[in-house]
């Protein structure tokens, strides 16, 4: 797929008709195309949008994209941000335009979405043993010489299943051995000896090609800088040992990959110490939550808290909901709940209140619980809150924020909506 043909599916997103499928959009926009609605540059607060409505900050989104582009370049890292965060091809494209090597994904459906919108490089951070998906990916590789696909392997059994599914394939499928983050951690071969056995199994096939090693330091038990550093050094040592033993068969580079959104500073530090290998090392970082950041989980965990001189990510999401009940001086209810807001890590945070075009801090207002379609608010005496007020909520965990909205307005600071981001979950 060429750059020109890759742009065509993205352009077609603007031709999709606005209708009842998309929460929060103006009812009087029904029948318009997304492109036509964007061209109207409606205001989020006065342009007919219905609450609840989730919006992305145009300025903060661009800031985050630029910051991680600069960070990766400064530290000599290739960047394949995890696309499961947004599942938004428009954002994939912007990430790639901001220097990303490719996109990381987790399951075959996500790869199909990425390919449908022209993504040329995909890193699948999972062992893939689904025969139908493997055959489809093999066909994509054979049809498109520019398509690069790399995935985990972490078991001899998995290698055997992959080899069987790919019998008769043309191009071999590139794989990296996943080193587990420790006993009781998530996926991956637990020991270096098990990693070697997996590598031996790959070498015995015609359908697979070992190109590197990888893992996820976010699963290190009781993670702290010392423990994460120790595990990353194991990963680097595994790459060096495999290289010395001649296990890597890729033609150009050796992939060494790690990096979630909580420890990428430590990844950068340890990957800077990768010894000279027989081929250049592709130091592949995979952090994904940065694109929108958040007001809770990642605001607390971001490595930029430890290295403030590198900059700071900015939370780009805000969920707007309306006060629909004020039964007492101590309680109020909004018309947004679990169907609209992330709640798996933290409840939403009441940030601002809008009334009659004026915005002020949500002093004395806190979200205490969520029902399916309501947010429960506790209010102290200083809370000035009335039925009909709009309340702006900050969210925690972008991965479970994007997936609740199919079409998300992108708004400038004054509320002007300049774009709409389509998600595919």
Secondary structure by P-SEA (a helix, b strand, c coil): cccccccccccccccccccccccccccccccccaaaaaaaccccccccccccbbbbcaaaaaaaaaaaaaaaaaacccccccccccccaaaaaaaaaacccbbbbccaaaaaaaaaacccbbbcccccccaaaaaaaaaaaaacccbbbbbbbccaaaaaaaaaaaccccbbbbbbbbbbcccccccccccaaaaaaaaaaaaaccccccccccccccccccccaaaaaaaaaaaaaaaaaaaaacccccccbbbbbccccccaaaaaaaaaacccccccccbbbbbcccccccccccccccccccccccbbbbbcbbbbbbbccccccccccccccccccccccccccccccccccccccccccccccccccbbbbbbcccccccccbbbbbbbccaaaaaaaccbbbbbcccccccbbbbbcc
